[in-house]
Amino acid sequence: MRARAGAGGDTHQAAHIARAAHGDLRLPSSFAADARAVYDFVETFFDALCAAGVEHVVISPGSRSTPLAIGASRTAGLRSWISLDERAASFFALGVAQATRRPAALVCTSGTAAANYLPAIVEAHYSRVPLLALTADRPAELRDWGAGQTIEQPGLYGCYPRWSSEVPVPSAGEASLRYAGRLAARAVEMAIATPAGAVHLNWPLREPLEPVAERPPAPPRRVASGNAAVRFSQARLEATSGDVEELVSLVRQHERGVICCGPMDADRALVTAISRFARAAGWPVLADPASQLRTREEGPEGPILDMGDALARAPGFSERMRPEVVLRVGQTPVSKAQRLWIEAARPEAVWWFDEGGQWGEPSQLATRVVRYGAASLLEAASASLRGHVGAGSGWCRALESANAAARRLFEDLVSRQDAWSGLTVAAAVARRMPDDSVLFASNSMSIRLLDLALANRRAALRVLCNRGASGIDGISSTALGVAAAQERPTVLLTGDLAFLHDLSGLLVARRERIPLTIVVIDDNGGGIFSFLPVAGQREAVDFERLFHTPHEIDLARACALFELDYQNPDSLDSLEAALDLALLQPGVSVVHARVGAKQNEMHFREGVAKLCEVVDAVMEASDAAGGAAASGGSA
């Protein structure tokens, strides 16, 4: 027995030595994969993804993910993108999914590569954006045994995926292929269901990982092999008569109502229903810049307030104009002043329209929650309010008058040639955006500047922002994904820290021609912290080092590293010319607007103070004229 074992061992050893001479260092293993079965399974899976509507996959190179990467790239109808950094890749896919409203797939190798997906999966969870994370893994026999590049990947993303599943090690047979097709269809459906979000499929894969050298051509559509592809459908959600009657009753009893719309990528039906109801009820809309209500191709049908943040900051306005009813739609608005104004008013009724299947009313004032069917409810209520005083009420006219006065003053403040600040830049970007385009705003100061800068306009302008978790990571990558997935001019408005935070995401711009204009407002650090109370104790708390964190980096050098088109305007005229030129470029173009930190802070504070003054002046004039809205109660 020993002699036979030794002879057999010599044969296996000789074979291993021969493979090693060609760079193959794998030891013989009884756990070896059936490469044909693996690639049939993987390609059936990707065929089914395409059949379910997935069009994009973002691949980060790695060894263990070899079958996934090759399978995805071979699939007709699936556009593959390559990103070296998994964190940047995941945010790029997030942007693709935002642009297309369909899941984008991610492919990476095992170990910490998969861990880099977590921030984007968190954002997808809170923003309700569909993603598919396909992470390669070591099989069970290698886990917890000290194998390299092996971590505990099942459950890696905690509670954030909508669904997580461990994919079985692929095997041969019709049942295996049928499972692959059903797995893909179910993953897509779980990602786009309500609430939408990420799905994590963990793929344990055994060696050999490369395809068989001479493999017969596969059938054109393996997803249908043995059985028809699974289909999903969802019944339409309609308002109940009880909800309609209750809402109409509220309108007739209370003149002082507002509709607070936060960031949302709403369809035309919901946006139109909100606008029509606002007009019928006489309850103005406080429209967040990313609510899709300020920029509509048809123009506003109802009273849309685009200066809600400025109104809520004015002390006289806040005291006089206290809403009795608030309707909440979308995510939490960016304006903290607006939220505090509503909380201080202690409205009698707060209706929260939960369209995403995920709580979004942080003030904890909701007295009524309506899950789904908001468009149907608001349209039905509008029809029942025919003949109501509506937008002609004193309350509605007073709010619109204050909003108009604030908007006129703001445009005057930011159009002067001697005014150069973040507000000036944001306003210029908002004005120069072409029709049928996309504006992506970074978190932190950029979206707050845009809240003041973006005026109501008749244009098909889509405004997006990662407001789910509201972080600054992955901002450039997300905007690149948005721009890559659709043929519309796209502009990113961002700050210097967010730009620096995601430098590796710009690598894709060297590989692909992606038409994106990046406008960077550079105040050399975290200027937003200057508006926090802690800024008043500057030296005592080492404010500059711990919070403002000046970096002293010339962004022109970073742009040169990635060979990006670069412009550095320093005035309103040169900024507008730079924007117009950048929008014509076929690839990524950076417009770098340097602003002095202290001057930038001063200009913002002075501008807000003047806006508050003009708003309160309108309120005082209304009082003097005996305006019903400013002095009276309910209608």
PyMOL commands that set and color helices and strands:
alter all, ss='L'
color gray80, all
select helices_A, chain A and resi 2-21+35-51+66-74+86-100+112-115+118-127+140-142+174-192+222-224+241-253+268-281+308-313+315-320+336-345+374-384+390-392+394-414+422-432+445-453+475-484+496-501+503-511+527-531+533-537+539-541+543-548+555-561+572-582+597-624+628-631
alter helices_A, ss='H'
color red, helices_A
select strands_A, chain A and resi 56-59+79-82+104-108+131-137+163-166+198-204+257-261+285-287+295-296+304-305+325-329+349-354+368-371+437-441+457-458+461-464+490-495+516-522+565-567+589-594
alter strands_A, ss='S'
color yellow, strands_A
deselect
rebuild
show_as cartoon
